[in-house]
Amino acid sequence: MGMFNVLLTLGILGGFLSGLLGLGGAIIMIPLMLTVPKILGVGALSMKAVAGLSMIQVVFASLSGVVRHRKNKFVNMKLLYVLGLAMAVGSGFGSTISKYMSNRVLLIAFGFIAVVAAVMMFIPSRSADAESISNPDAIQFNKPLAAIAGLVIGGLAGMVGAGGGFILIPVMIFVLRIPIRVTIGTSLGVVLVGAVIGAIGKMVTGQVDWLLALALIISSVPSAQIGSIMSKRTPSLVLKYSLTLLIILTSVEIWYKIIVA
């Protein structure tokens, strides 16, 4: 099994989680792409190469997922615009300067964001019950705070090749107080905006292997649709616990790699 086929398989999982949990997929795809190809003996990808591939995968998986969530009426468009614009600016800056940063620095940055996200998931939520929301656009939020959060998250996400959904979701739930189901749908739209700009930064600086990126695109687009359908049918508490577990496991995995390295 060559590198193309391995990434084709991994893209299915990344796309499904993107649609199900509102993530771009990077939080699981980055450690998998760093680990699985090497274990299977098909080669090894550097953190910088993985960051470029991940950003492209995030664009297509989030686009596929947000279309379905929009149809399900789980997207707050005002919040999407504010966070999306801020994250786009931050992501473009972060992805561009990442070319001048070492692989280890990028890995540590990713590990840091994962830890912050994991800690935030244990903060008691004071948002409304997600199941009772009939009009997501009626939900109020702090616009200046949302813009600042988008700039910071976008910058960090752009540097490590992530869409930023894994840190954006805890911020939306526990800082902006958005119900989890609306958070998941809106997060994908925000991630998409930031990832598009971040992907452009990766492309113009020559950090994308397009043949390998094609494998991720082919597999993640249809699987993101399936994940979005499953998300609508999954209880809010199950979604929250799944997010928390995924973020914790990824944080442990990344810091294990940093310490061992």
Protein Blocks (a to p, Z undefined) as FASTA:
>chain_A
ZZklmmmmmmmmmmmmmmmnopahlmmmmmmmmmmmmmnonaccdfklmmmmmmmmmmmm
mmmmmmmmmmnopacfklmmmmmmmmmmmmmmmmmmmmmpcfklmmmmmmmmmmmmmmmm
mpccfbdcfklpmblklpccdfklmmmmmmmmmmmmmmnopahlmmmmmmmmmmnopafk
lmmmmmmmmmmmmmmmmmmmmmmnopacfklmmmmmmmmmmmmmmmmmmmmmpcfklmmm
mmmmmmmmmmmmmmmmmmmZZ
